[in-house]
Amino acid sequence: MNAATTSASGLALIEAEMRRQHADALASFAGAELSAARIAKSARLTGRLLLIGMGASHFVNRVAEPVYRALGLDATAIVASEILAQPLPDRPRSVILTSQSGASGEILQLLERPAGQEARFGLTLGGDSPLAQGLPSLIGVGGVERGFAATRSLLISLALHAAVASALGQSQAEALAMLRTPPALSVDEALGRLVGCKTFIFTGRGELAGLAESGALCLMELARIPALALEGGQFRHGPLEVLSPDVGVILLRPAGAMAASALALARVCLEAGTPPIIFDVSGEAVVPGALTIALPRLHGLASAIALLPALQQLLIRIAIAQVERVGEPLRSTKVTGAE
């Protein structure tokens, strides 16, 4: 899709996607049982799971990556362009090629390459796409996404990964509960604190690292301002020097042992005069001085599924305050072709 296609109502397209994303995600999970079981069987057999995508599809894979590792798999999320430039040795492994359209340029190029010892599968919203036609695939309900920035496709892709995790034996009751009854979270105060910022840093750990990365991409696409995404540990190794009151920091705080690390990072931001906005699923006490958007204690894919809609709302509203005609790209296309 090009700019002309979305020029009439880019924001309206995004909002329409978001209104149905939870229902489509639930239906996608329910319809994925057979395909998910097939992928789970292959992954258990090979012990190695490679998650390949580009852009937001890569970042949703980054959310799922630690979930699969916790299930005992040697799982890695990697961008398709890197695999094209530097192919991995031909060894037994299971591979999920992720593309919301099923027609992105790099994915099409990978489909043309011999699979060798790989057991390949797809994950897409495009049921009639080259990816879905070429590989046994997890297919999201409702068709391909029309809005420029990834919103609905992220939630559906997370639900499809949840189906695979369920087939591997991990309960997805929390994730399904978050889809059936999404948390009602206000981002009004966070918007007031961030609306004047011209540079943003997103940070998270575990499953929320990939969600932070997707948030930075969304803001760059919609608001056309610089946004950096850093895994929590990486943020501490030098980039702290960029902190100032003019920088907006959005910190995603997970549950468990990593919650303490997020607390320490939030305090560093406060000392630098950069009060962070914290999306928090740790279930622990809030950080004094920071603005916390709190949810109940959640783990795994449930944490990302619960946080994503509120994060989307905040980023879209920041973009509305920054630019005119939000959701209408100037230089990009919805489906990116080959280089």
Contacts in CASP RR format, 6 or more apart in sequence:
PFRMAT RR
TARGET T0000
AUTHOR 0000-0000-0000
METHOD contacts of the structure
MODEL  1
MNAATTSASGLALIEAEMRRQHADALASFAGAELSAARIAKSARLTGRLL
LIGMGASHFVNRVAEPVYRALGLDATAIVASEILAQPLPDRPRSVILTSQ
SGASGEILQLLERPAGQEARFGLTLGGDSPLAQGLPSLIGVGGVERGFAA
TRSLLISLALHAAVASALGQSQAEALAMLRTPPALSVDEALGRLVGCKTF
IFTGRGELAGLAESGALCLMELARIPALALEGGQFRHGPLEVLSPDVGVI
LLRPAGAMAASALALARVCLEAGTPPIIFDVSGEAVVPGALTIALPRLHG
LASAIALLPALQQLLIRIAIAQVERVGEPLRSTKVTGAE
1 146 0 8 1.000
1 147 0 8 1.000
1 148 0 8 1.000
1 333 0 8 1.000
1 334 0 8 1.000
1 335 0 8 1.000
2 333 0 8 1.000
2 334 0 8 1.000
3 328 0 8 1.000
3 329 0 8 1.000
3 330 0 8 1.000
3 333 0 8 1.000
5 334 0 8 1.000
6 13 0 8 1.000
6 146 0 8 1.000
6 147 0 8 1.000
6 148 0 8 1.000
6 327 0 8 1.000
6 328 0 8 1.000
6 329 0 8 1.000
6 334 0 8 1.000
7 325 0 8 1.000
7 328 0 8 1.000
10 147 0 8 1.000
10 148 0 8 1.000
10 325 0 8 1.000
10 326 0 8 1.000
10 327 0 8 1.000
10 328 0 8 1.000
11 316 0 8 1.000
11 320 0 8 1.000
11 325 0 8 1.000
11 326 0 8 1.000
11 327 0 8 1.000
13 146 0 8 1.000
13 147 0 8 1.000
13 148 0 8 1.000
13 327 0 8 1.000
14 147 0 8 1.000
14 148 0 8 1.000
14 149 0 8 1.000
14 151 0 8 1.000
14 316 0 8 1.000
14 326 0 8 1.000
14 327 0 8 1.000
16 146 0 8 1.000
17 145 0 8 1.000
17 146 0 8 1.000
17 147 0 8 1.000
17 151 0 8 1.000
17 152 0 8 1.000
17 153 0 8 1.000
18 151 0 8 1.000
18 152 0 8 1.000
18 309 0 8 1.000
18 312 0 8 1.000
20 142 0 8 1.000
20 152 0 8 1.000
21 151 0 8 1.000
21 152 0 8 1.000
21 155 0 8 1.000
21 156 0 8 1.000
21 309 0 8 1.000
22 155 0 8 1.000
22 179 0 8 1.000
22 180 0 8 1.000
22 182 0 8 1.000
22 309 0 8 1.000
24 140 0 8 1.000
24 141 0 8 1.000
24 142 0 8 1.000
24 152 0 8 1.000
24 155 0 8 1.000
24 156 0 8 1.000
25 155 0 8 1.000
25 156 0 8 1.000
25 158 0 8 1.000
25 159 0 8 1.000
25 179 0 8 1.000
25 305 0 8 1.000
26 159 0 8 1.000
26 176 0 8 1.000
26 179 0 8 1.000
26 180 0 8 1.000
27 141 0 8 1.000
27 142 0 8 1.000
28 138 0 8 1.000
28 139 0 8 1.000
28 140 0 8 1.000
28 141 0 8 1.000
28 156 0 8 1.000
28 159 0 8 1.000
28 160 0 8 1.000
28 163 0 8 1.000
29 159 0 8 1.000
29 160 0 8 1.000
29 162 0 8 1.000
29 163 0 8 1.000
29 172 0 8 1.000
29 176 0 8 1.000
29 179 0 8 1.000
31 141 0 8 1.000
31 163 0 8 1.000
32 138 0 8 1.000
32 139 0 8 1.000
32 140 0 8 1.000
32 159 0 8 1.000
32 160 0 8 1.000
32 163 0 8 1.000
32 164 0 8 1.000
33 163 0 8 1.000
33 167 0 8 1.000
35 121 0 8 1.000
35 136 0 8 1.000
35 137 0 8 1.000
35 138 0 8 1.000
35 139 0 8 1.000
35 163 0 8 1.000
36 138 0 8 1.000
36 160 0 8 1.000
36 163 0 8 1.000
36 164 0 8 1.000
36 166 0 8 1.000
36 167 0 8 1.000
37 167 0 8 1.000
38 121 0 8 1.000
38 136 0 8 1.000
39 94 0 8 1.000
39 96 0 8 1.000
39 121 0 8 1.000
39 138 0 8 1.000
39 164 0 8 1.000
39 167 0 8 1.000
40 164 0 8 1.000
40 167 0 8 1.000
40 168 0 8 1.000
40 169 0 8 1.000
42 94 0 8 1.000
42 119 0 8 1.000
42 121 0 8 1.000
43 49 0 8 1.000
43 68 0 8 1.000
43 73 0 8 1.000
43 94 0 8 1.000
43 164 0 8 1.000
43 168 0 8 1.000
44 168 0 8 1.000
45 94 0 8 1.000
45 119 0 8 1.000
46 92 0 8 1.000
46 93 0 8 1.000
46 94 0 8 1.000
46 119 0 8 1.000
47 72 0 8 1.000
47 73 0 8 1.000
47 74 0 8 1.000
47 93 0 8 1.000
47 94 0 8 1.000
48 73 0 8 1.000
48 74 0 8 1.000
48 75 0 8 1.000
48 91 0 8 1.000
48 92 0 8 1.000
48 93 0 8 1.000
48 94 0 8 1.000
49 68 0 8 1.000
49 73 0 8 1.000
49 74 0 8 1.000
49 75 0 8 1.000
49 76 0 8 1.000
49 93 0 8 1.000
49 94 0 8 1.000
49 95 0 8 1.000
49 96 0 8 1.000
50 75 0 8 1.000
50 76 0 8 1.000
50 78 0 8 1.000
50 88 0 8 1.000
50 93 0 8 1.000
50 94 0 8 1.000
50 95 0 8 1.000
50 96 0 8 1.000
50 118 0 8 1.000
51 61 0 8 1.000
51 64 0 8 1.000
51 65 0 8 1.000
51 68 0 8 1.000
51 75 0 8 1.000
51 76 0 8 1.000
51 77 0 8 1.000
51 78 0 8 1.000
51 95 0 8 1.000
51 96 0 8 1.000
51 98 0 8 1.000
52 58 0 8 1.000
52 61 0 8 1.000
52 77 0 8 1.000
52 78 0 8 1.000
52 79 0 8 1.000
52 80 0 8 1.000
52 83 0 8 1.000
52 95 0 8 1.000
52 96 0 8 1.000
52 97 0 8 1.000
52 98 0 8 1.000
52 107 0 8 1.000
52 110 0 8 1.000
53 61 0 8 1.000
53 77 0 8 1.000
53 78 0 8 1.000
53 79 0 8 1.000
53 80 0 8 1.000
53 97 0 8 1.000
53 98 0 8 1.000
53 99 0 8 1.000
53 104 0 8 1.000
53 106 0 8 1.000
53 107 0 8 1.000
54 79 0 8 1.000
54 80 0 8 1.000
54 81 0 8 1.000
54 99 0 8 1.000
54 104 0 8 1.000
54 106 0 8 1.000
54 107 0 8 1.000
54 336 0 8 1.000
55 79 0 8 1.000
55 150 0 8 1.000
55 217 0 8 1.000
56 100 0 8 1.000
56 149 0 8 1.000
56 150 0 8 1.000
56 153 0 8 1.000
56 154 0 8 1.000
56 214 0 8 1.000
56 217 0 8 1.000
56 218 0 8 1.000
57 98 0 8 1.000
57 99 0 8 1.000
57 100 0 8 1.000
57 104 0 8 1.000
57 123 0 8 1.000
57 150 0 8 1.000
57 153 0 8 1.000
57 157 0 8 1.000
58 77 0 8 1.000
58 78 0 8 1.000
58 79 0 8 1.000
58 80 0 8 1.000
58 98 0 8 1.000
59 154 0 8 1.000
59 210 0 8 1.000
59 211 0 8 1.000
59 213 0 8 1.000
59 214 0 8 1.000
59 215 0 8 1.000
59 217 0 8 1.000
60 98 0 8 1.000
60 150 0 8 1.000
60 153 0 8 1.000
60 154 0 8 1.000
60 157 0 8 1.000
60 158 0 8 1.000
60 161 0 8 1.000
60 210 0 8 1.000
60 214 0 8 1.000
61 77 0 8 1.000
61 96 0 8 1.000
61 98 0 8 1.000
62 77 0 8 1.000
62 209 0 8 1.000
62 210 0 8 1.000
62 213 0 8 1.000
63 158 0 8 1.000
63 161 0 8 1.000
63 207 0 8 1.000
63 208 0 8 1.000
63 209 0 8 1.000
63 210 0 8 1.000
63 211 0 8 1.000
63 214 0 8 1.000
63 301 0 8 1.000
63 304 0 8 1.000
64 75 0 8 1.000
64 77 0 8 1.000
64 158 0 8 1.000
64 161 0 8 1.000
64 165 0 8 1.000
64 207 0 8 1.000
64 301 0 8 1.000
65 75 0 8 1.000
65 76 0 8 1.000
65 77 0 8 1.000
66 75 0 8 1.000
66 206 0 8 1.000
66 207 0 8 1.000
66 300 0 8 1.000
67 161 0 8 1.000
67 165 0 8 1.000
67 170 0 8 1.000
67 207 0 8 1.000
67 300 0 8 1.000
67 301 0 8 1.000
68 75 0 8 1.000
68 164 0 8 1.000
68 165 0 8 1.000
68 168 0 8 1.000
69 75 0 8 1.000
70 170 0 8 1.000
70 300 0 8 1.000
71 165 0 8 1.000
71 168 0 8 1.000
71 169 0 8 1.000
71 170 0 8 1.000
73 168 0 8 1.000
79 106 0 8 1.000
80 97 0 8 1.000
80 104 0 8 1.000
80 106 0 8 1.000
80 107 0 8 1.000
80 109 0 8 1.000
80 110 0 8 1.000
81 106 0 8 1.000
81 339 0 8 1.000
83 110 0 8 1.000
84 106 0 8 1.000
84 109 0 8 1.000
84 110 0 8 1.000
87 113 0 8 1.000
90 116 0 8 1.000
90 117 0 8 1.000
90 118 0 8 1.000
91 117 0 8 1.000
92 117 0 8 1.000
92 118 0 8 1.000
92 119 0 8 1.000
93 117 0 8 1.000
93 118 0 8 1.000
93 119 0 8 1.000
94 118 0 8 1.000
94 119 0 8 1.000
94 121 0 8 1.000
95 118 0 8 1.000
95 119 0 8 1.000
95 120 0 8 1.000
95 121 0 8 1.000
96 121 0 8 1.000
96 122 0 8 1.000
96 123 0 8 1.000
96 138 0 8 1.000
97 107 0 8 1.000
97 110 0 8 1.000
97 111 0 8 1.000
97 120 0 8 1.000
97 121 0 8 1.000
97 122 0 8 1.000
97 123 0 8 1.000
97 131 0 8 1.000
97 135 0 8 1.000
98 107 0 8 1.000
98 122 0 8 1.000
98 123 0 8 1.000
98 124 0 8 1.000
98 157 0 8 1.000
99 107 0 8 1.000
99 122 0 8 1.000
99 123 0 8 1.000
99 124 0 8 1.000
99 129 0 8 1.000
99 131 0 8 1.000
100 124 0 8 1.000
100 125 0 8 1.000
100 126 0 8 1.000
100 144 0 8 1.000
100 145 0 8 1.000
100 150 0 8 1.000
100 153 0 8 1.000
100 157 0 8 1.000
101 124 0 8 1.000
101 125 0 8 1.000
101 126 0 8 1.000
101 129 0 8 1.000
101 144 0 8 1.000
101 145 0 8 1.000
101 334 0 8 1.000
101 335 0 8 1.000
102 124 0 8 1.000
102 125 0 8 1.000
102 126 0 8 1.000
102 129 0 8 1.000
102 130 0 8 1.000
102 131 0 8 1.000
102 132 0 8 1.000
102 144 0 8 1.000
103 126 0 8 1.000
103 129 0 8 1.000
103 130 0 8 1.000
103 131 0 8 1.000
103 335 0 8 1.000
104 335 0 8 1.000
104 336 0 8 1.000
104 337 0 8 1.000
105 335 0 8 1.000
105 336 0 8 1.000
105 337 0 8 1.000
105 338 0 8 1.000
106 337 0 8 1.000
106 338 0 8 1.000
106 339 0 8 1.000
107 130 0 8 1.000
107 131 0 8 1.000
108 130 0 8 1.000
108 337 0 8 1.000
108 338 0 8 1.000
109 338 0 8 1.000
111 130 0 8 1.000
111 131 0 8 1.000
111 134 0 8 1.000
111 135 0 8 1.000
120 135 0 8 1.000
121 135 0 8 1.000
121 136 0 8 1.000
121 137 0 8 1.000
121 138 0 8 1.000
122 131 0 8 1.000
122 132 0 8 1.000
122 135 0 8 1.000
122 136 0 8 1.000
122 137 0 8 1.000
122 138 0 8 1.000
123 137 0 8 1.000
123 138 0 8 1.000
123 157 0 8 1.000
123 160 0 8 1.000
123 161 0 8 1.000
124 131 0 8 1.000
124 132 0 8 1.000
124 137 0 8 1.000
124 138 0 8 1.000
124 139 0 8 1.000
124 140 0 8 1.000
125 139 0 8 1.000
125 140 0 8 1.000
125 142 0 8 1.000
125 143 0 8 1.000
125 144 0 8 1.000
125 145 0 8 1.000
125 153 0 8 1.000
125 156 0 8 1.000
126 132 0 8 1.000
126 139 0 8 1.000
126 140 0 8 1.000
126 143 0 8 1.000
126 144 0 8 1.000
127 133 0 8 1.000
127 137 0 8 1.000
127 139 0 8 1.000
127 140 0 8 1.000
127 143 0 8 1.000
129 144 0 8 1.000
131 137 0 8 1.000
132 139 0 8 1.000
138 160 0 8 1.000
138 163 0 8 1.000
138 164 0 8 1.000
140 156 0 8 1.000
140 159 0 8 1.000
140 160 0 8 1.000
141 156 0 8 1.000
144 153 0 8 1.000
145 151 0 8 1.000
145 152 0 8 1.000
145 153 0 8 1.000
145 334 0 8 1.000
146 334 0 8 1.000
147 327 0 8 1.000
147 334 0 8 1.000
148 221 0 8 1.000
148 222 0 8 1.000
148 327 0 8 1.000
148 328 0 8 1.000
148 329 0 8 1.000
148 332 0 8 1.000
148 334 0 8 1.000
149 217 0 8 1.000
149 218 0 8 1.000
149 221 0 8 1.000
149 222 0 8 1.000
149 316 0 8 1.000
149 327 0 8 1.000
150 214 0 8 1.000
150 217 0 8 1.000
150 218 0 8 1.000
151 218 0 8 1.000
151 312 0 8 1.000
154 214 0 8 1.000
154 308 0 8 1.000
155 179 0 8 1.000
155 305 0 8 1.000
155 308 0 8 1.000
155 309 0 8 1.000
158 175 0 8 1.000
158 301 0 8 1.000
158 304 0 8 1.000
158 305 0 8 1.000
158 308 0 8 1.000
159 175 0 8 1.000
159 179 0 8 1.000
159 305 0 8 1.000
161 301 0 8 1.000
162 172 0 8 1.000
162 175 0 8 1.000
162 176 0 8 1.000
162 301 0 8 1.000
162 305 0 8 1.000
163 172 0 8 1.000
165 172 0 8 1.000
165 301 0 8 1.000
166 172 0 8 1.000
172 301 0 8 1.000
172 302 0 8 1.000
174 298 0 8 1.000
174 299 0 8 1.000
174 300 0 8 1.000
174 302 0 8 1.000
175 300 0 8 1.000
175 301 0 8 1.000
175 302 0 8 1.000
175 305 0 8 1.000
177 302 0 8 1.000
178 298 0 8 1.000
178 302 0 8 1.000
178 305 0 8 1.000
178 306 0 8 1.000
179 305 0 8 1.000
182 306 0 8 1.000
182 309 0 8 1.000
183 295 0 8 1.000
183 306 0 8 1.000
183 310 0 8 1.000
185 293 0 8 1.000
185 295 0 8 1.000
185 310 0 8 1.000
186 293 0 8 1.000
187 293 0 8 1.000
187 310 0 8 1.000
187 313 0 8 1.000
187 314 0 8 1.000
187 317 0 8 1.000
189 291 0 8 1.000
190 277 0 8 1.000
190 291 0 8 1.000
190 293 0 8 1.000
190 314 0 8 1.000
191 314 0 8 1.000
191 317 0 8 1.000
191 318 0 8 1.000
191 321 0 8 1.000
193 275 0 8 1.000
193 277 0 8 1.000
193 291 0 8 1.000
194 200 0 8 1.000
194 248 0 8 1.000
194 250 0 8 1.000
194 277 0 8 1.000
194 314 0 8 1.000
194 318 0 8 1.000
195 318 0 8 1.000
195 321 0 8 1.000
196 321 0 8 1.000
197 246 0 8 1.000
197 247 0 8 1.000
197 248 0 8 1.000
198 225 0 8 1.000
198 226 0 8 1.000
198 246 0 8 1.000
199 225 0 8 1.000
199 226 0 8 1.000
199 227 0 8 1.000
199 228 0 8 1.000
199 242 0 8 1.000
199 246 0 8 1.000
199 247 0 8 1.000
199 248 0 8 1.000
200 216 0 8 1.000
200 219 0 8 1.000
200 225 0 8 1.000
200 226 0 8 1.000
200 227 0 8 1.000
200 228 0 8 1.000
200 247 0 8 1.000
200 248 0 8 1.000
200 249 0 8 1.000
200 250 0 8 1.000
201 227 0 8 1.000
201 228 0 8 1.000
201 229 0 8 1.000
201 230 0 8 1.000
201 235 0 8 1.000
201 239 0 8 1.000
201 242 0 8 1.000
201 243 0 8 1.000
201 247 0 8 1.000
201 248 0 8 1.000
201 249 0 8 1.000
201 250 0 8 1.000
202 212 0 8 1.000
202 213 0 8 1.000
202 215 0 8 1.000
202 216 0 8 1.000
202 219 0 8 1.000
202 227 0 8 1.000
202 228 0 8 1.000
202 229 0 8 1.000
202 230 0 8 1.000
202 249 0 8 1.000
202 250 0 8 1.000
202 251 0 8 1.000
202 252 0 8 1.000
203 209 0 8 1.000
203 212 0 8 1.000
203 229 0 8 1.000
203 230 0 8 1.000
203 231 0 8 1.000
203 232 0 8 1.000
203 235 0 8 1.000
203 249 0 8 1.000
203 250 0 8 1.000
203 251 0 8 1.000
203 252 0 8 1.000
203 265 0 8 1.000
204 210 0 8 1.000
204 211 0 8 1.000
204 212 0 8 1.000
204 230 0 8 1.000
204 231 0 8 1.000
204 232 0 8 1.000
204 251 0 8 1.000
204 252 0 8 1.000
204 253 0 8 1.000
204 254 0 8 1.000
204 262 0 8 1.000
205 231 0 8 1.000
205 232 0 8 1.000
205 233 0 8 1.000
205 252 0 8 1.000
205 254 0 8 1.000
205 258 0 8 1.000
205 261 0 8 1.000
205 262 0 8 1.000
206 231 0 8 1.000
206 254 0 8 1.000
206 258 0 8 1.000
207 254 0 8 1.000
207 300 0 8 1.000
207 301 0 8 1.000
207 303 0 8 1.000
207 304 0 8 1.000
208 252 0 8 1.000
208 253 0 8 1.000
208 254 0 8 1.000
208 281 0 8 1.000
208 303 0 8 1.000
208 304 0 8 1.000
208 307 0 8 1.000
209 231 0 8 1.000
209 232 0 8 1.000
210 229 0 8 1.000
210 304 0 8 1.000
211 252 0 8 1.000
211 304 0 8 1.000
211 307 0 8 1.000
211 308 0 8 1.000
211 311 0 8 1.000
212 229 0 8 1.000
212 230 0 8 1.000
212 231 0 8 1.000
212 250 0 8 1.000
212 252 0 8 1.000
213 229 0 8 1.000
215 227 0 8 1.000
215 229 0 8 1.000
215 250 0 8 1.000
215 311 0 8 1.000
215 315 0 8 1.000
216 227 0 8 1.000
216 228 0 8 1.000
216 229 0 8 1.000
217 227 0 8 1.000
217 229 0 8 1.000
218 312 0 8 1.000
218 315 0 8 1.000
219 225 0 8 1.000
219 227 0 8 1.000
219 315 0 8 1.000
219 318 0 8 1.000
219 319 0 8 1.000
220 226 0 8 1.000
220 227 0 8 1.000
221 327 0 8 1.000
221 329 0 8 1.000
221 332 0 8 1.000
222 315 0 8 1.000
222 316 0 8 1.000
222 319 0 8 1.000
222 323 0 8 1.000
222 326 0 8 1.000
222 327 0 8 1.000
223 315 0 8 1.000
223 318 0 8 1.000
223 319 0 8 1.000
223 322 0 8 1.000
223 323 0 8 1.000
223 326 0 8 1.000
224 322 0 8 1.000
224 323 0 8 1.000
224 330 0 8 1.000
225 322 0 8 1.000
228 239 0 8 1.000
228 242 0 8 1.000
230 239 0 8 1.000
232 261 0 8 1.000
232 262 0 8 1.000
232 265 0 8 1.000
233 261 0 8 1.000
233 265 0 8 1.000
235 265 0 8 1.000
236 265 0 8 1.000
236 268 0 8 1.000
240 268 0 8 1.000
240 272 0 8 1.000
243 249 0 8 1.000
243 268 0 8 1.000
243 269 0 8 1.000
243 272 0 8 1.000
243 273 0 8 1.000
243 274 0 8 1.000
244 272 0 8 1.000
244 273 0 8 1.000
244 274 0 8 1.000
245 273 0 8 1.000
245 274 0 8 1.000
247 274 0 8 1.000
248 274 0 8 1.000
248 276 0 8 1.000
248 277 0 8 1.000
249 269 0 8 1.000
249 274 0 8 1.000
249 275 0 8 1.000
249 276 0 8 1.000
249 277 0 8 1.000
250 276 0 8 1.000
250 277 0 8 1.000
250 279 0 8 1.000
250 311 0 8 1.000
250 314 0 8 1.000
251 262 0 8 1.000
251 265 0 8 1.000
251 266 0 8 1.000
251 269 0 8 1.000
251 276 0 8 1.000
251 277 0 8 1.000
251 278 0 8 1.000
251 279 0 8 1.000
251 290 0 8 1.000
252 262 0 8 1.000
252 278 0 8 1.000
252 279 0 8 1.000
252 307 0 8 1.000
252 311 0 8 1.000
253 259 0 8 1.000
253 262 0 8 1.000
253 263 0 8 1.000
253 266 0 8 1.000
253 278 0 8 1.000
253 279 0 8 1.000
253 280 0 8 1.000
253 281 0 8 1.000
253 282 0 8 1.000
254 262 0 8 1.000
254 281 0 8 1.000
254 282 0 8 1.000
254 299 0 8 1.000
254 303 0 8 1.000
255 281 0 8 1.000
255 282 0 8 1.000
255 283 0 8 1.000
255 297 0 8 1.000
255 298 0 8 1.000
255 299 0 8 1.000
255 303 0 8 1.000
256 282 0 8 1.000
256 299 0 8 1.000
259 282 0 8 1.000
259 283 0 8 1.000
259 284 0 8 1.000
262 278 0 8 1.000
262 282 0 8 1.000
263 284 0 8 1.000
263 287 0 8 1.000
266 276 0 8 1.000
266 278 0 8 1.000
266 287 0 8 1.000
266 290 0 8 1.000
267 287 0 8 1.000
269 275 0 8 1.000
269 276 0 8 1.000
269 290 0 8 1.000
270 276 0 8 1.000
270 287 0 8 1.000
270 289 0 8 1.000
270 290 0 8 1.000
275 289 0 8 1.000
275 290 0 8 1.000
275 291 0 8 1.000
276 287 0 8 1.000
276 290 0 8 1.000
276 291 0 8 1.000
277 290 0 8 1.000
277 291 0 8 1.000
277 293 0 8 1.000
277 314 0 8 1.000
278 286 0 8 1.000
278 287 0 8 1.000
278 290 0 8 1.000
278 291 0 8 1.000
278 292 0 8 1.000
278 293 0 8 1.000
279 293 0 8 1.000
279 295 0 8 1.000
279 307 0 8 1.000
279 310 0 8 1.000
279 311 0 8 1.000
280 286 0 8 1.000
280 292 0 8 1.000
280 293 0 8 1.000
280 294 0 8 1.000
280 295 0 8 1.000
281 295 0 8 1.000
281 296 0 8 1.000
281 297 0 8 1.000
281 298 0 8 1.000
281 299 0 8 1.000
281 303 0 8 1.000
281 306 0 8 1.000
281 307 0 8 1.000
282 297 0 8 1.000
283 294 0 8 1.000
283 295 0 8 1.000
283 296 0 8 1.000
283 297 0 8 1.000
286 292 0 8 1.000
286 294 0 8 1.000
293 310 0 8 1.000
295 306 0 8 1.000
295 307 0 8 1.000
298 306 0 8 1.000
316 326 0 8 1.000
319 326 0 8 1.000
319 327 0 8 1.000
320 326 0 8 1.000
END
